[in-house]
Amino acid sequence: MKLEMISRSCPICGSSDDSNIFAEADFDEQKWDSFAFASRKLPEYMHYRLITCPICDLLYANPIPTLDSLSSAYQEAAFDSSEEAGYAARTYGKILLKIISKLNSKESALDIGTGDGAFLIELINAGFTNVQGVEPSSAPIQAAEPSIKPLIREGLFRTDDYALESLNLVTCFQTIEHLYDPMSMCRDVFNLLNPGGSIFLICHNRSGLSVKILGMKSPIFDIEHLQLFSPQSARNMLERCGYVDVEVKPLRNTYPLHYWVKLFPLPAKIKNVLLEKLMGSKIGSVPISLSVGNLIVVGSKPLK
């Protein structure tokens, strides 16, 4: 897989000051496989050149692949993480219950980067009557439950596919890091939301525990991630787009033990042996809750 690369400024504030280099590029396209742009994959511990923005505190990649290159890579990506997607959806579903209490209505919701639609089930169970998802990769859509698959639009999120002020809630989980232009997505969502509607994001925290302990071996440093947020930059992004009552909180994730082992930077031979023993075993399936470095980010569109 060979990606064409282009330069860019900070995607949040537009600063062109790229003098604060967090890390030089460290990747080898020859080592990428069909899971290189898949969700919840086995980490390769590769990344693009990373810059710390002095204005908004965002950590962003520069240069990055062209949009056409990325679209093609995601469309063809493999998928084998239905179990982990289910765990994540249930975790996010518990947070959803708190957000719902602030909404005017539970009529319509859109999940951007929905994968196999696991969170669409949570939205339906929470009482939303018009639920939609959008997903750029074919493989997770094919893995969706039969009743959920018709609710998923394959492709990139585009504002023109939805009516203005037609949505009560838009969710986007572990996807904002992957987006070519995260500010445009947040602005577009703002226009699609009804007054009083909310955006609900989950993103990696570049100043979280996994980075403090593992450094550049943290799995958040990955060739899929074009930007990584801190609490400050996540809040900055939503407030710049006009959202109010912005809340940024740490998230405690729950996954089976085998998934945590999958993420940990062990030597490949040791990790493969451990995963082989853990997969399908009782101990490997034990759910473990950890707060290692994800953020809950919620904002509302003001009432008129």
C-alpha positions as CSV (number, residue, x, y, z in Angstrom):
1,M,0.0,0.0,0.0
2,K,1.5,3.3,-1.1
3,L,-0.1,6.6,0.0
4,E,0.4,10.0,-1.5
5,M,1.3,12.5,1.2
6,I,0.5,16.2,1.4
7,S,1.3,19.0,4.0
8,R,-1.2,20.8,6.1
9,S,-1.6,23.3,9.0
10,C,-3.2,22.6,12.3
11,P,-6.7,21.3,11.5
12,I,-8.3,23.0,14.5
13,C,-6.9,26.5,14.6
14,G,-5.1,26.7,11.3
15,S,-1.7,27.6,12.8
16,S,1.1,26.9,10.4
17,D,3.8,26.9,13.1
18,D,5.1,23.3,12.8
19,S,8.4,24.0,14.7
20,N,7.3,22.0,17.8
21,I,8.0,18.5,16.6
22,F,6.6,15.9,19.0
23,A,8.0,12.9,17.0
24,E,9.5,12.3,13.6
25,A,7.7,9.9,11.2
26,D,8.2,6.2,12.0
27,F,6.3,3.9,9.6
28,D,7.0,1.4,6.9
29,E,4.2,1.0,4.3
30,Q,5.6,-2.4,3.3
31,K,4.5,-3.8,6.7
32,W,0.9,-2.7,6.4
33,D,-1.7,-5.4,5.7
34,S,-5.5,-5.4,5.3
35,F,-5.9,-4.5,8.9
36,A,-3.7,-1.4,8.8
37,F,-6.8,0.9,8.6
38,A,-9.2,-1.4,10.6
39,S,-10.7,-0.7,13.9
40,R,-9.3,-2.2,17.1
41,K,-6.5,-3.9,15.2
42,L,-3.3,-5.4,16.5
43,P,-1.1,-2.3,16.9
44,E,1.8,-1.8,14.5
45,Y,3.3,1.0,16.7
46,M,3.8,3.3,13.6
47,H,3.0,6.9,13.1
48,Y,3.4,9.9,10.9
49,R,5.5,13.0,11.8
50,L,3.7,14.6,14.7
51,I,3.5,18.3,15.6
52,T,2.2,19.9,18.8
53,C,0.2,23.0,18.0
54,P,1.3,26.0,20.2
55,I,-2.1,27.6,19.9
56,C,-4.8,25.0,20.6
57,D,-2.7,22.1,22.1
58,L,-3.7,19.6,19.3
59,L,-1.2,16.9,18.3
60,Y,-1.5,16.5,14.6
61,A,0.2,14.6,11.8
62,N,2.0,16.6,9.0
63,P,2.3,15.5,6.2
64,I,-0.7,13.2,5.9
65,P,-2.1,10.9,3.1
66,T,-4.4,12.6,0.6
67,L,-8.2,12.2,1.1
68,D,-8.5,9.9,-1.9
69,S,-5.8,7.6,-0.5
70,L,-7.4,7.5,2.9
71,S,-10.9,6.8,1.5
72,S,-9.6,3.9,-0.5
73,A,-7.6,2.5,2.4
74,Y,-10.6,2.6,4.7
75,Q,-13.1,1.2,2.2
76,E,-10.9,-1.9,1.7
77,A,-10.0,-2.4,5.4
78,A,-10.7,-5.7,7.1
79,F,-12.8,-6.2,10.2
80,D,-12.6,-8.8,13.0
81,S,-13.6,-6.9,16.2
82,S,-17.3,-7.4,16.7
83,E,-16.8,-8.5,20.3
84,E,-14.8,-5.5,21.2
85,A,-17.3,-3.2,19.4
86,G,-20.1,-4.6,21.5
87,Y,-18.2,-3.9,24.7
88,A,-17.5,-0.4,23.6
89,A,-21.1,0.2,22.6
90,R,-22.4,-0.9,26.0
91,T,-19.9,1.4,27.8
92,Y,-21.0,4.3,25.6
93,G,-24.6,3.4,26.1
94,K,-24.3,4.0,29.8
95,I,-23.0,7.6,29.1
96,L,-25.8,8.1,26.6
97,L,-28.5,7.8,29.3
98,K,-27.1,10.9,31.0
99,I,-27.0,12.8,27.7
100,I,-30.6,11.9,26.8
101,S,-31.9,13.7,29.9
102,K,-30.7,17.0,28.3
103,L,-32.2,16.5,24.9
104,N,-35.5,17.9,23.6
105,S,-36.4,14.7,21.8
106,K,-35.2,11.2,21.1
107,E,-36.6,11.2,17.5
108,S,-33.4,11.1,15.5
109,A,-29.8,10.1,15.9
110,L,-26.8,9.6,13.6
111,D,-23.7,7.6,14.5
112,I,-20.6,8.6,12.4
113,G,-18.0,5.8,11.9
114,T,-20.6,3.3,13.1
115,G,-18.6,0.2,12.2
116,D,-20.9,-2.8,12.5
117,G,-23.6,-0.7,14.0
118,A,-23.2,-1.9,17.6
119,F,-24.1,1.5,19.0
120,L,-27.1,1.8,16.8
121,I,-28.6,-1.0,19.0
122,E,-27.9,1.1,22.1
123,L,-29.7,4.1,20.5
124,I,-32.7,2.0,19.6
125,N,-32.8,0.5,23.1
126,A,-32.6,4.0,24.6
127,G,-35.8,4.9,22.7
128,F,-34.6,6.8,19.5
129,T,-37.1,6.2,16.8
130,N,-35.0,7.3,13.7
131,V,-31.5,5.8,13.9
132,Q,-28.9,6.0,11.2
133,G,-25.2,5.2,10.9
134,V,-22.5,6.0,8.3
135,E,-19.4,3.9,7.8
136,P,-16.6,4.1,5.2
137,S,-15.5,0.4,5.4
138,S,-17.4,-2.4,3.7
139,A,-16.3,-5.3,6.0
140,P,-17.9,-4.1,9.3
141,I,-21.2,-3.3,7.5
142,Q,-21.2,-6.9,6.2
143,A,-20.7,-8.1,9.8
144,A,-23.7,-6.1,11.1
145,E,-26.7,-7.8,12.5
146,P,-29.4,-8.3,9.8
147,S,-31.8,-5.9,11.4
148,I,-29.1,-3.2,11.8
149,K,-27.4,-3.4,8.4
150,P,-30.2,-1.4,6.5
151,L,-29.6,1.5,8.9
152,I,-26.0,2.0,7.8
153,R,-25.0,4.1,4.9
154,E,-21.7,3.0,3.3
155,G,-19.3,5.9,2.6
156,L,-17.8,9.0,4.1
157,F,-20.0,11.4,6.2
158,R,-21.4,14.1,4.0
159,T,-23.7,16.9,5.1
160,D,-25.8,16.8,1.9
161,D,-27.1,13.4,2.9
162,Y,-29.1,14.8,5.8
163,A,-31.5,17.7,6.2
164,L,-30.4,20.8,8.2
165,E,-31.6,20.8,11.8
166,S,-33.0,17.3,11.5
167,L,-31.0,15.5,14.2
168,N,-31.3,15.4,18.0
169,L,-28.1,13.6,18.6
170,V,-24.9,12.9,16.6
171,T,-22.3,10.5,18.0
172,C,-18.8,9.8,16.8
173,F,-16.6,7.3,18.7
174,Q,-12.9,6.8,18.2
175,T,-13.3,8.3,14.8
176,I,-12.5,12.1,15.1
177,E,-8.7,11.2,15.2
178,H,-9.1,9.6,11.7
179,L,-10.9,12.4,10.0
180,Y,-9.2,14.5,7.3
181,D,-10.9,17.6,8.6
182,P,-12.3,17.2,12.1
183,M,-13.4,20.9,12.4
184,S,-15.5,20.6,9.2
185,M,-17.2,17.5,10.6
186,C,-18.0,19.3,13.9
187,R,-19.3,22.4,12.0
188,D,-21.4,20.2,9.7
189,V,-22.9,18.3,12.7
190,F,-23.7,21.7,14.3
191,N,-25.8,22.6,11.2
192,L,-27.6,19.2,11.2
193,L,-28.5,19.4,14.9
194,N,-31.8,20.8,16.1
195,P,-31.4,23.7,18.6
196,G,-30.8,21.9,21.9
197,G,-29.4,18.8,20.2
198,S,-26.0,17.4,21.2
199,I,-22.8,16.0,19.8
200,F,-21.2,13.1,21.7
201,L,-17.6,12.2,21.0
202,I,-15.2,9.6,22.3
203,C,-11.5,10.3,21.5
204,H,-8.1,9.3,22.6
205,N,-6.4,11.5,25.2
206,R,-2.8,12.3,24.2
207,S,-2.0,13.2,27.8
208,G,-3.7,10.1,29.2
209,L,-2.3,7.2,31.3
210,S,-1.2,5.0,28.4
211,V,1.0,7.7,27.0
212,K,2.5,8.5,30.4
213,I,3.3,4.8,31.0
214,L,4.1,3.6,27.5
215,G,5.4,6.7,25.7
216,M,5.6,6.2,22.0
217,K,4.6,2.6,22.4
218,S,1.1,3.6,23.4
219,P,-1.3,2.2,20.8
220,I,-2.8,5.7,20.2
221,F,0.3,6.6,18.1
222,D,-0.9,5.0,14.9
223,I,-0.9,5.6,11.2
224,E,-4.7,5.8,11.3
225,H,-4.6,8.8,13.6
226,L,-4.2,12.1,11.9
227,Q,-4.7,14.1,15.1
228,L,-4.8,13.3,18.8
229,F,-6.6,15.5,21.4
230,S,-5.9,16.7,24.9
231,P,-8.8,17.9,27.1
232,Q,-7.9,21.4,26.1
233,S,-7.9,20.9,22.4
234,A,-11.1,18.8,22.4
235,R,-12.9,21.6,24.2
236,N,-11.3,24.2,21.9
237,M,-12.6,22.4,18.9
238,L,-16.2,22.3,20.0
239,E,-16.3,25.8,21.3
240,R,-14.8,27.2,18.1
241,C,-17.7,25.5,16.2
242,G,-20.3,27.2,18.4
243,Y,-21.2,24.5,20.9
244,V,-22.1,25.4,24.4
245,D,-22.1,23.6,27.7
246,V,-19.1,21.6,26.5
247,E,-18.0,18.8,28.9
248,V,-14.8,16.9,28.7
249,K,-14.3,13.9,31.0
250,P,-12.1,10.8,31.3
251,L,-13.6,7.5,30.2
252,R,-13.3,4.2,31.9
253,N,-13.3,1.5,29.2
254,T,-14.4,-2.2,29.7
255,Y,-12.9,-4.9,27.5
256,P,-12.1,-8.6,27.8
257,L,-8.5,-9.3,29.1
258,H,-7.4,-10.6,25.7
259,Y,-8.1,-7.2,24.1
260,W,-6.0,-5.4,26.7
261,V,-3.2,-7.9,26.0
262,K,-3.6,-7.2,22.3
263,L,-2.9,-3.5,22.8
264,F,0.1,-3.9,25.2
265,P,3.5,-3.5,23.6
266,L,4.9,-7.0,24.2
267,P,7.4,-8.8,21.9
268,A,5.5,-10.2,19.0
269,K,6.3,-13.9,19.7
270,I,5.2,-13.5,23.4
271,K,2.1,-11.6,22.5
272,N,1.0,-14.2,19.9
273,V,1.4,-17.1,22.3
274,L,-0.5,-15.2,25.0
275,L,-3.3,-14.3,22.7
276,E,-3.6,-17.8,21.4
277,K,-4.0,-19.1,24.9
278,L,-6.4,-16.3,26.0
279,M,-8.7,-16.2,22.9
280,G,-11.8,-18.3,23.7
281,S,-10.7,-19.1,27.3
282,K,-12.6,-18.1,30.4
283,I,-9.8,-16.0,31.8
284,G,-9.2,-14.3,28.4
285,S,-12.9,-13.3,28.4
286,V,-12.9,-11.8,31.8
287,P,-14.1,-8.1,31.4
288,I,-11.6,-5.6,32.9
289,S,-12.4,-1.9,33.3
290,L,-9.5,0.6,33.0
291,S,-9.2,4.4,32.6
292,V,-6.1,4.4,30.4
293,G,-6.6,7.5,28.2
294,N,-9.9,8.2,26.4
295,L,-12.1,11.2,26.6
296,I,-15.8,11.8,26.7
297,V,-16.6,15.1,24.8
298,V,-20.1,16.4,24.7
299,G,-21.5,19.7,23.5
300,S,-24.9,21.2,22.7
301,K,-26.3,23.5,20.0
302,P,-27.8,26.6,21.7
303,L,-31.5,27.0,21.8
304,K,-32.7,29.8,19.5
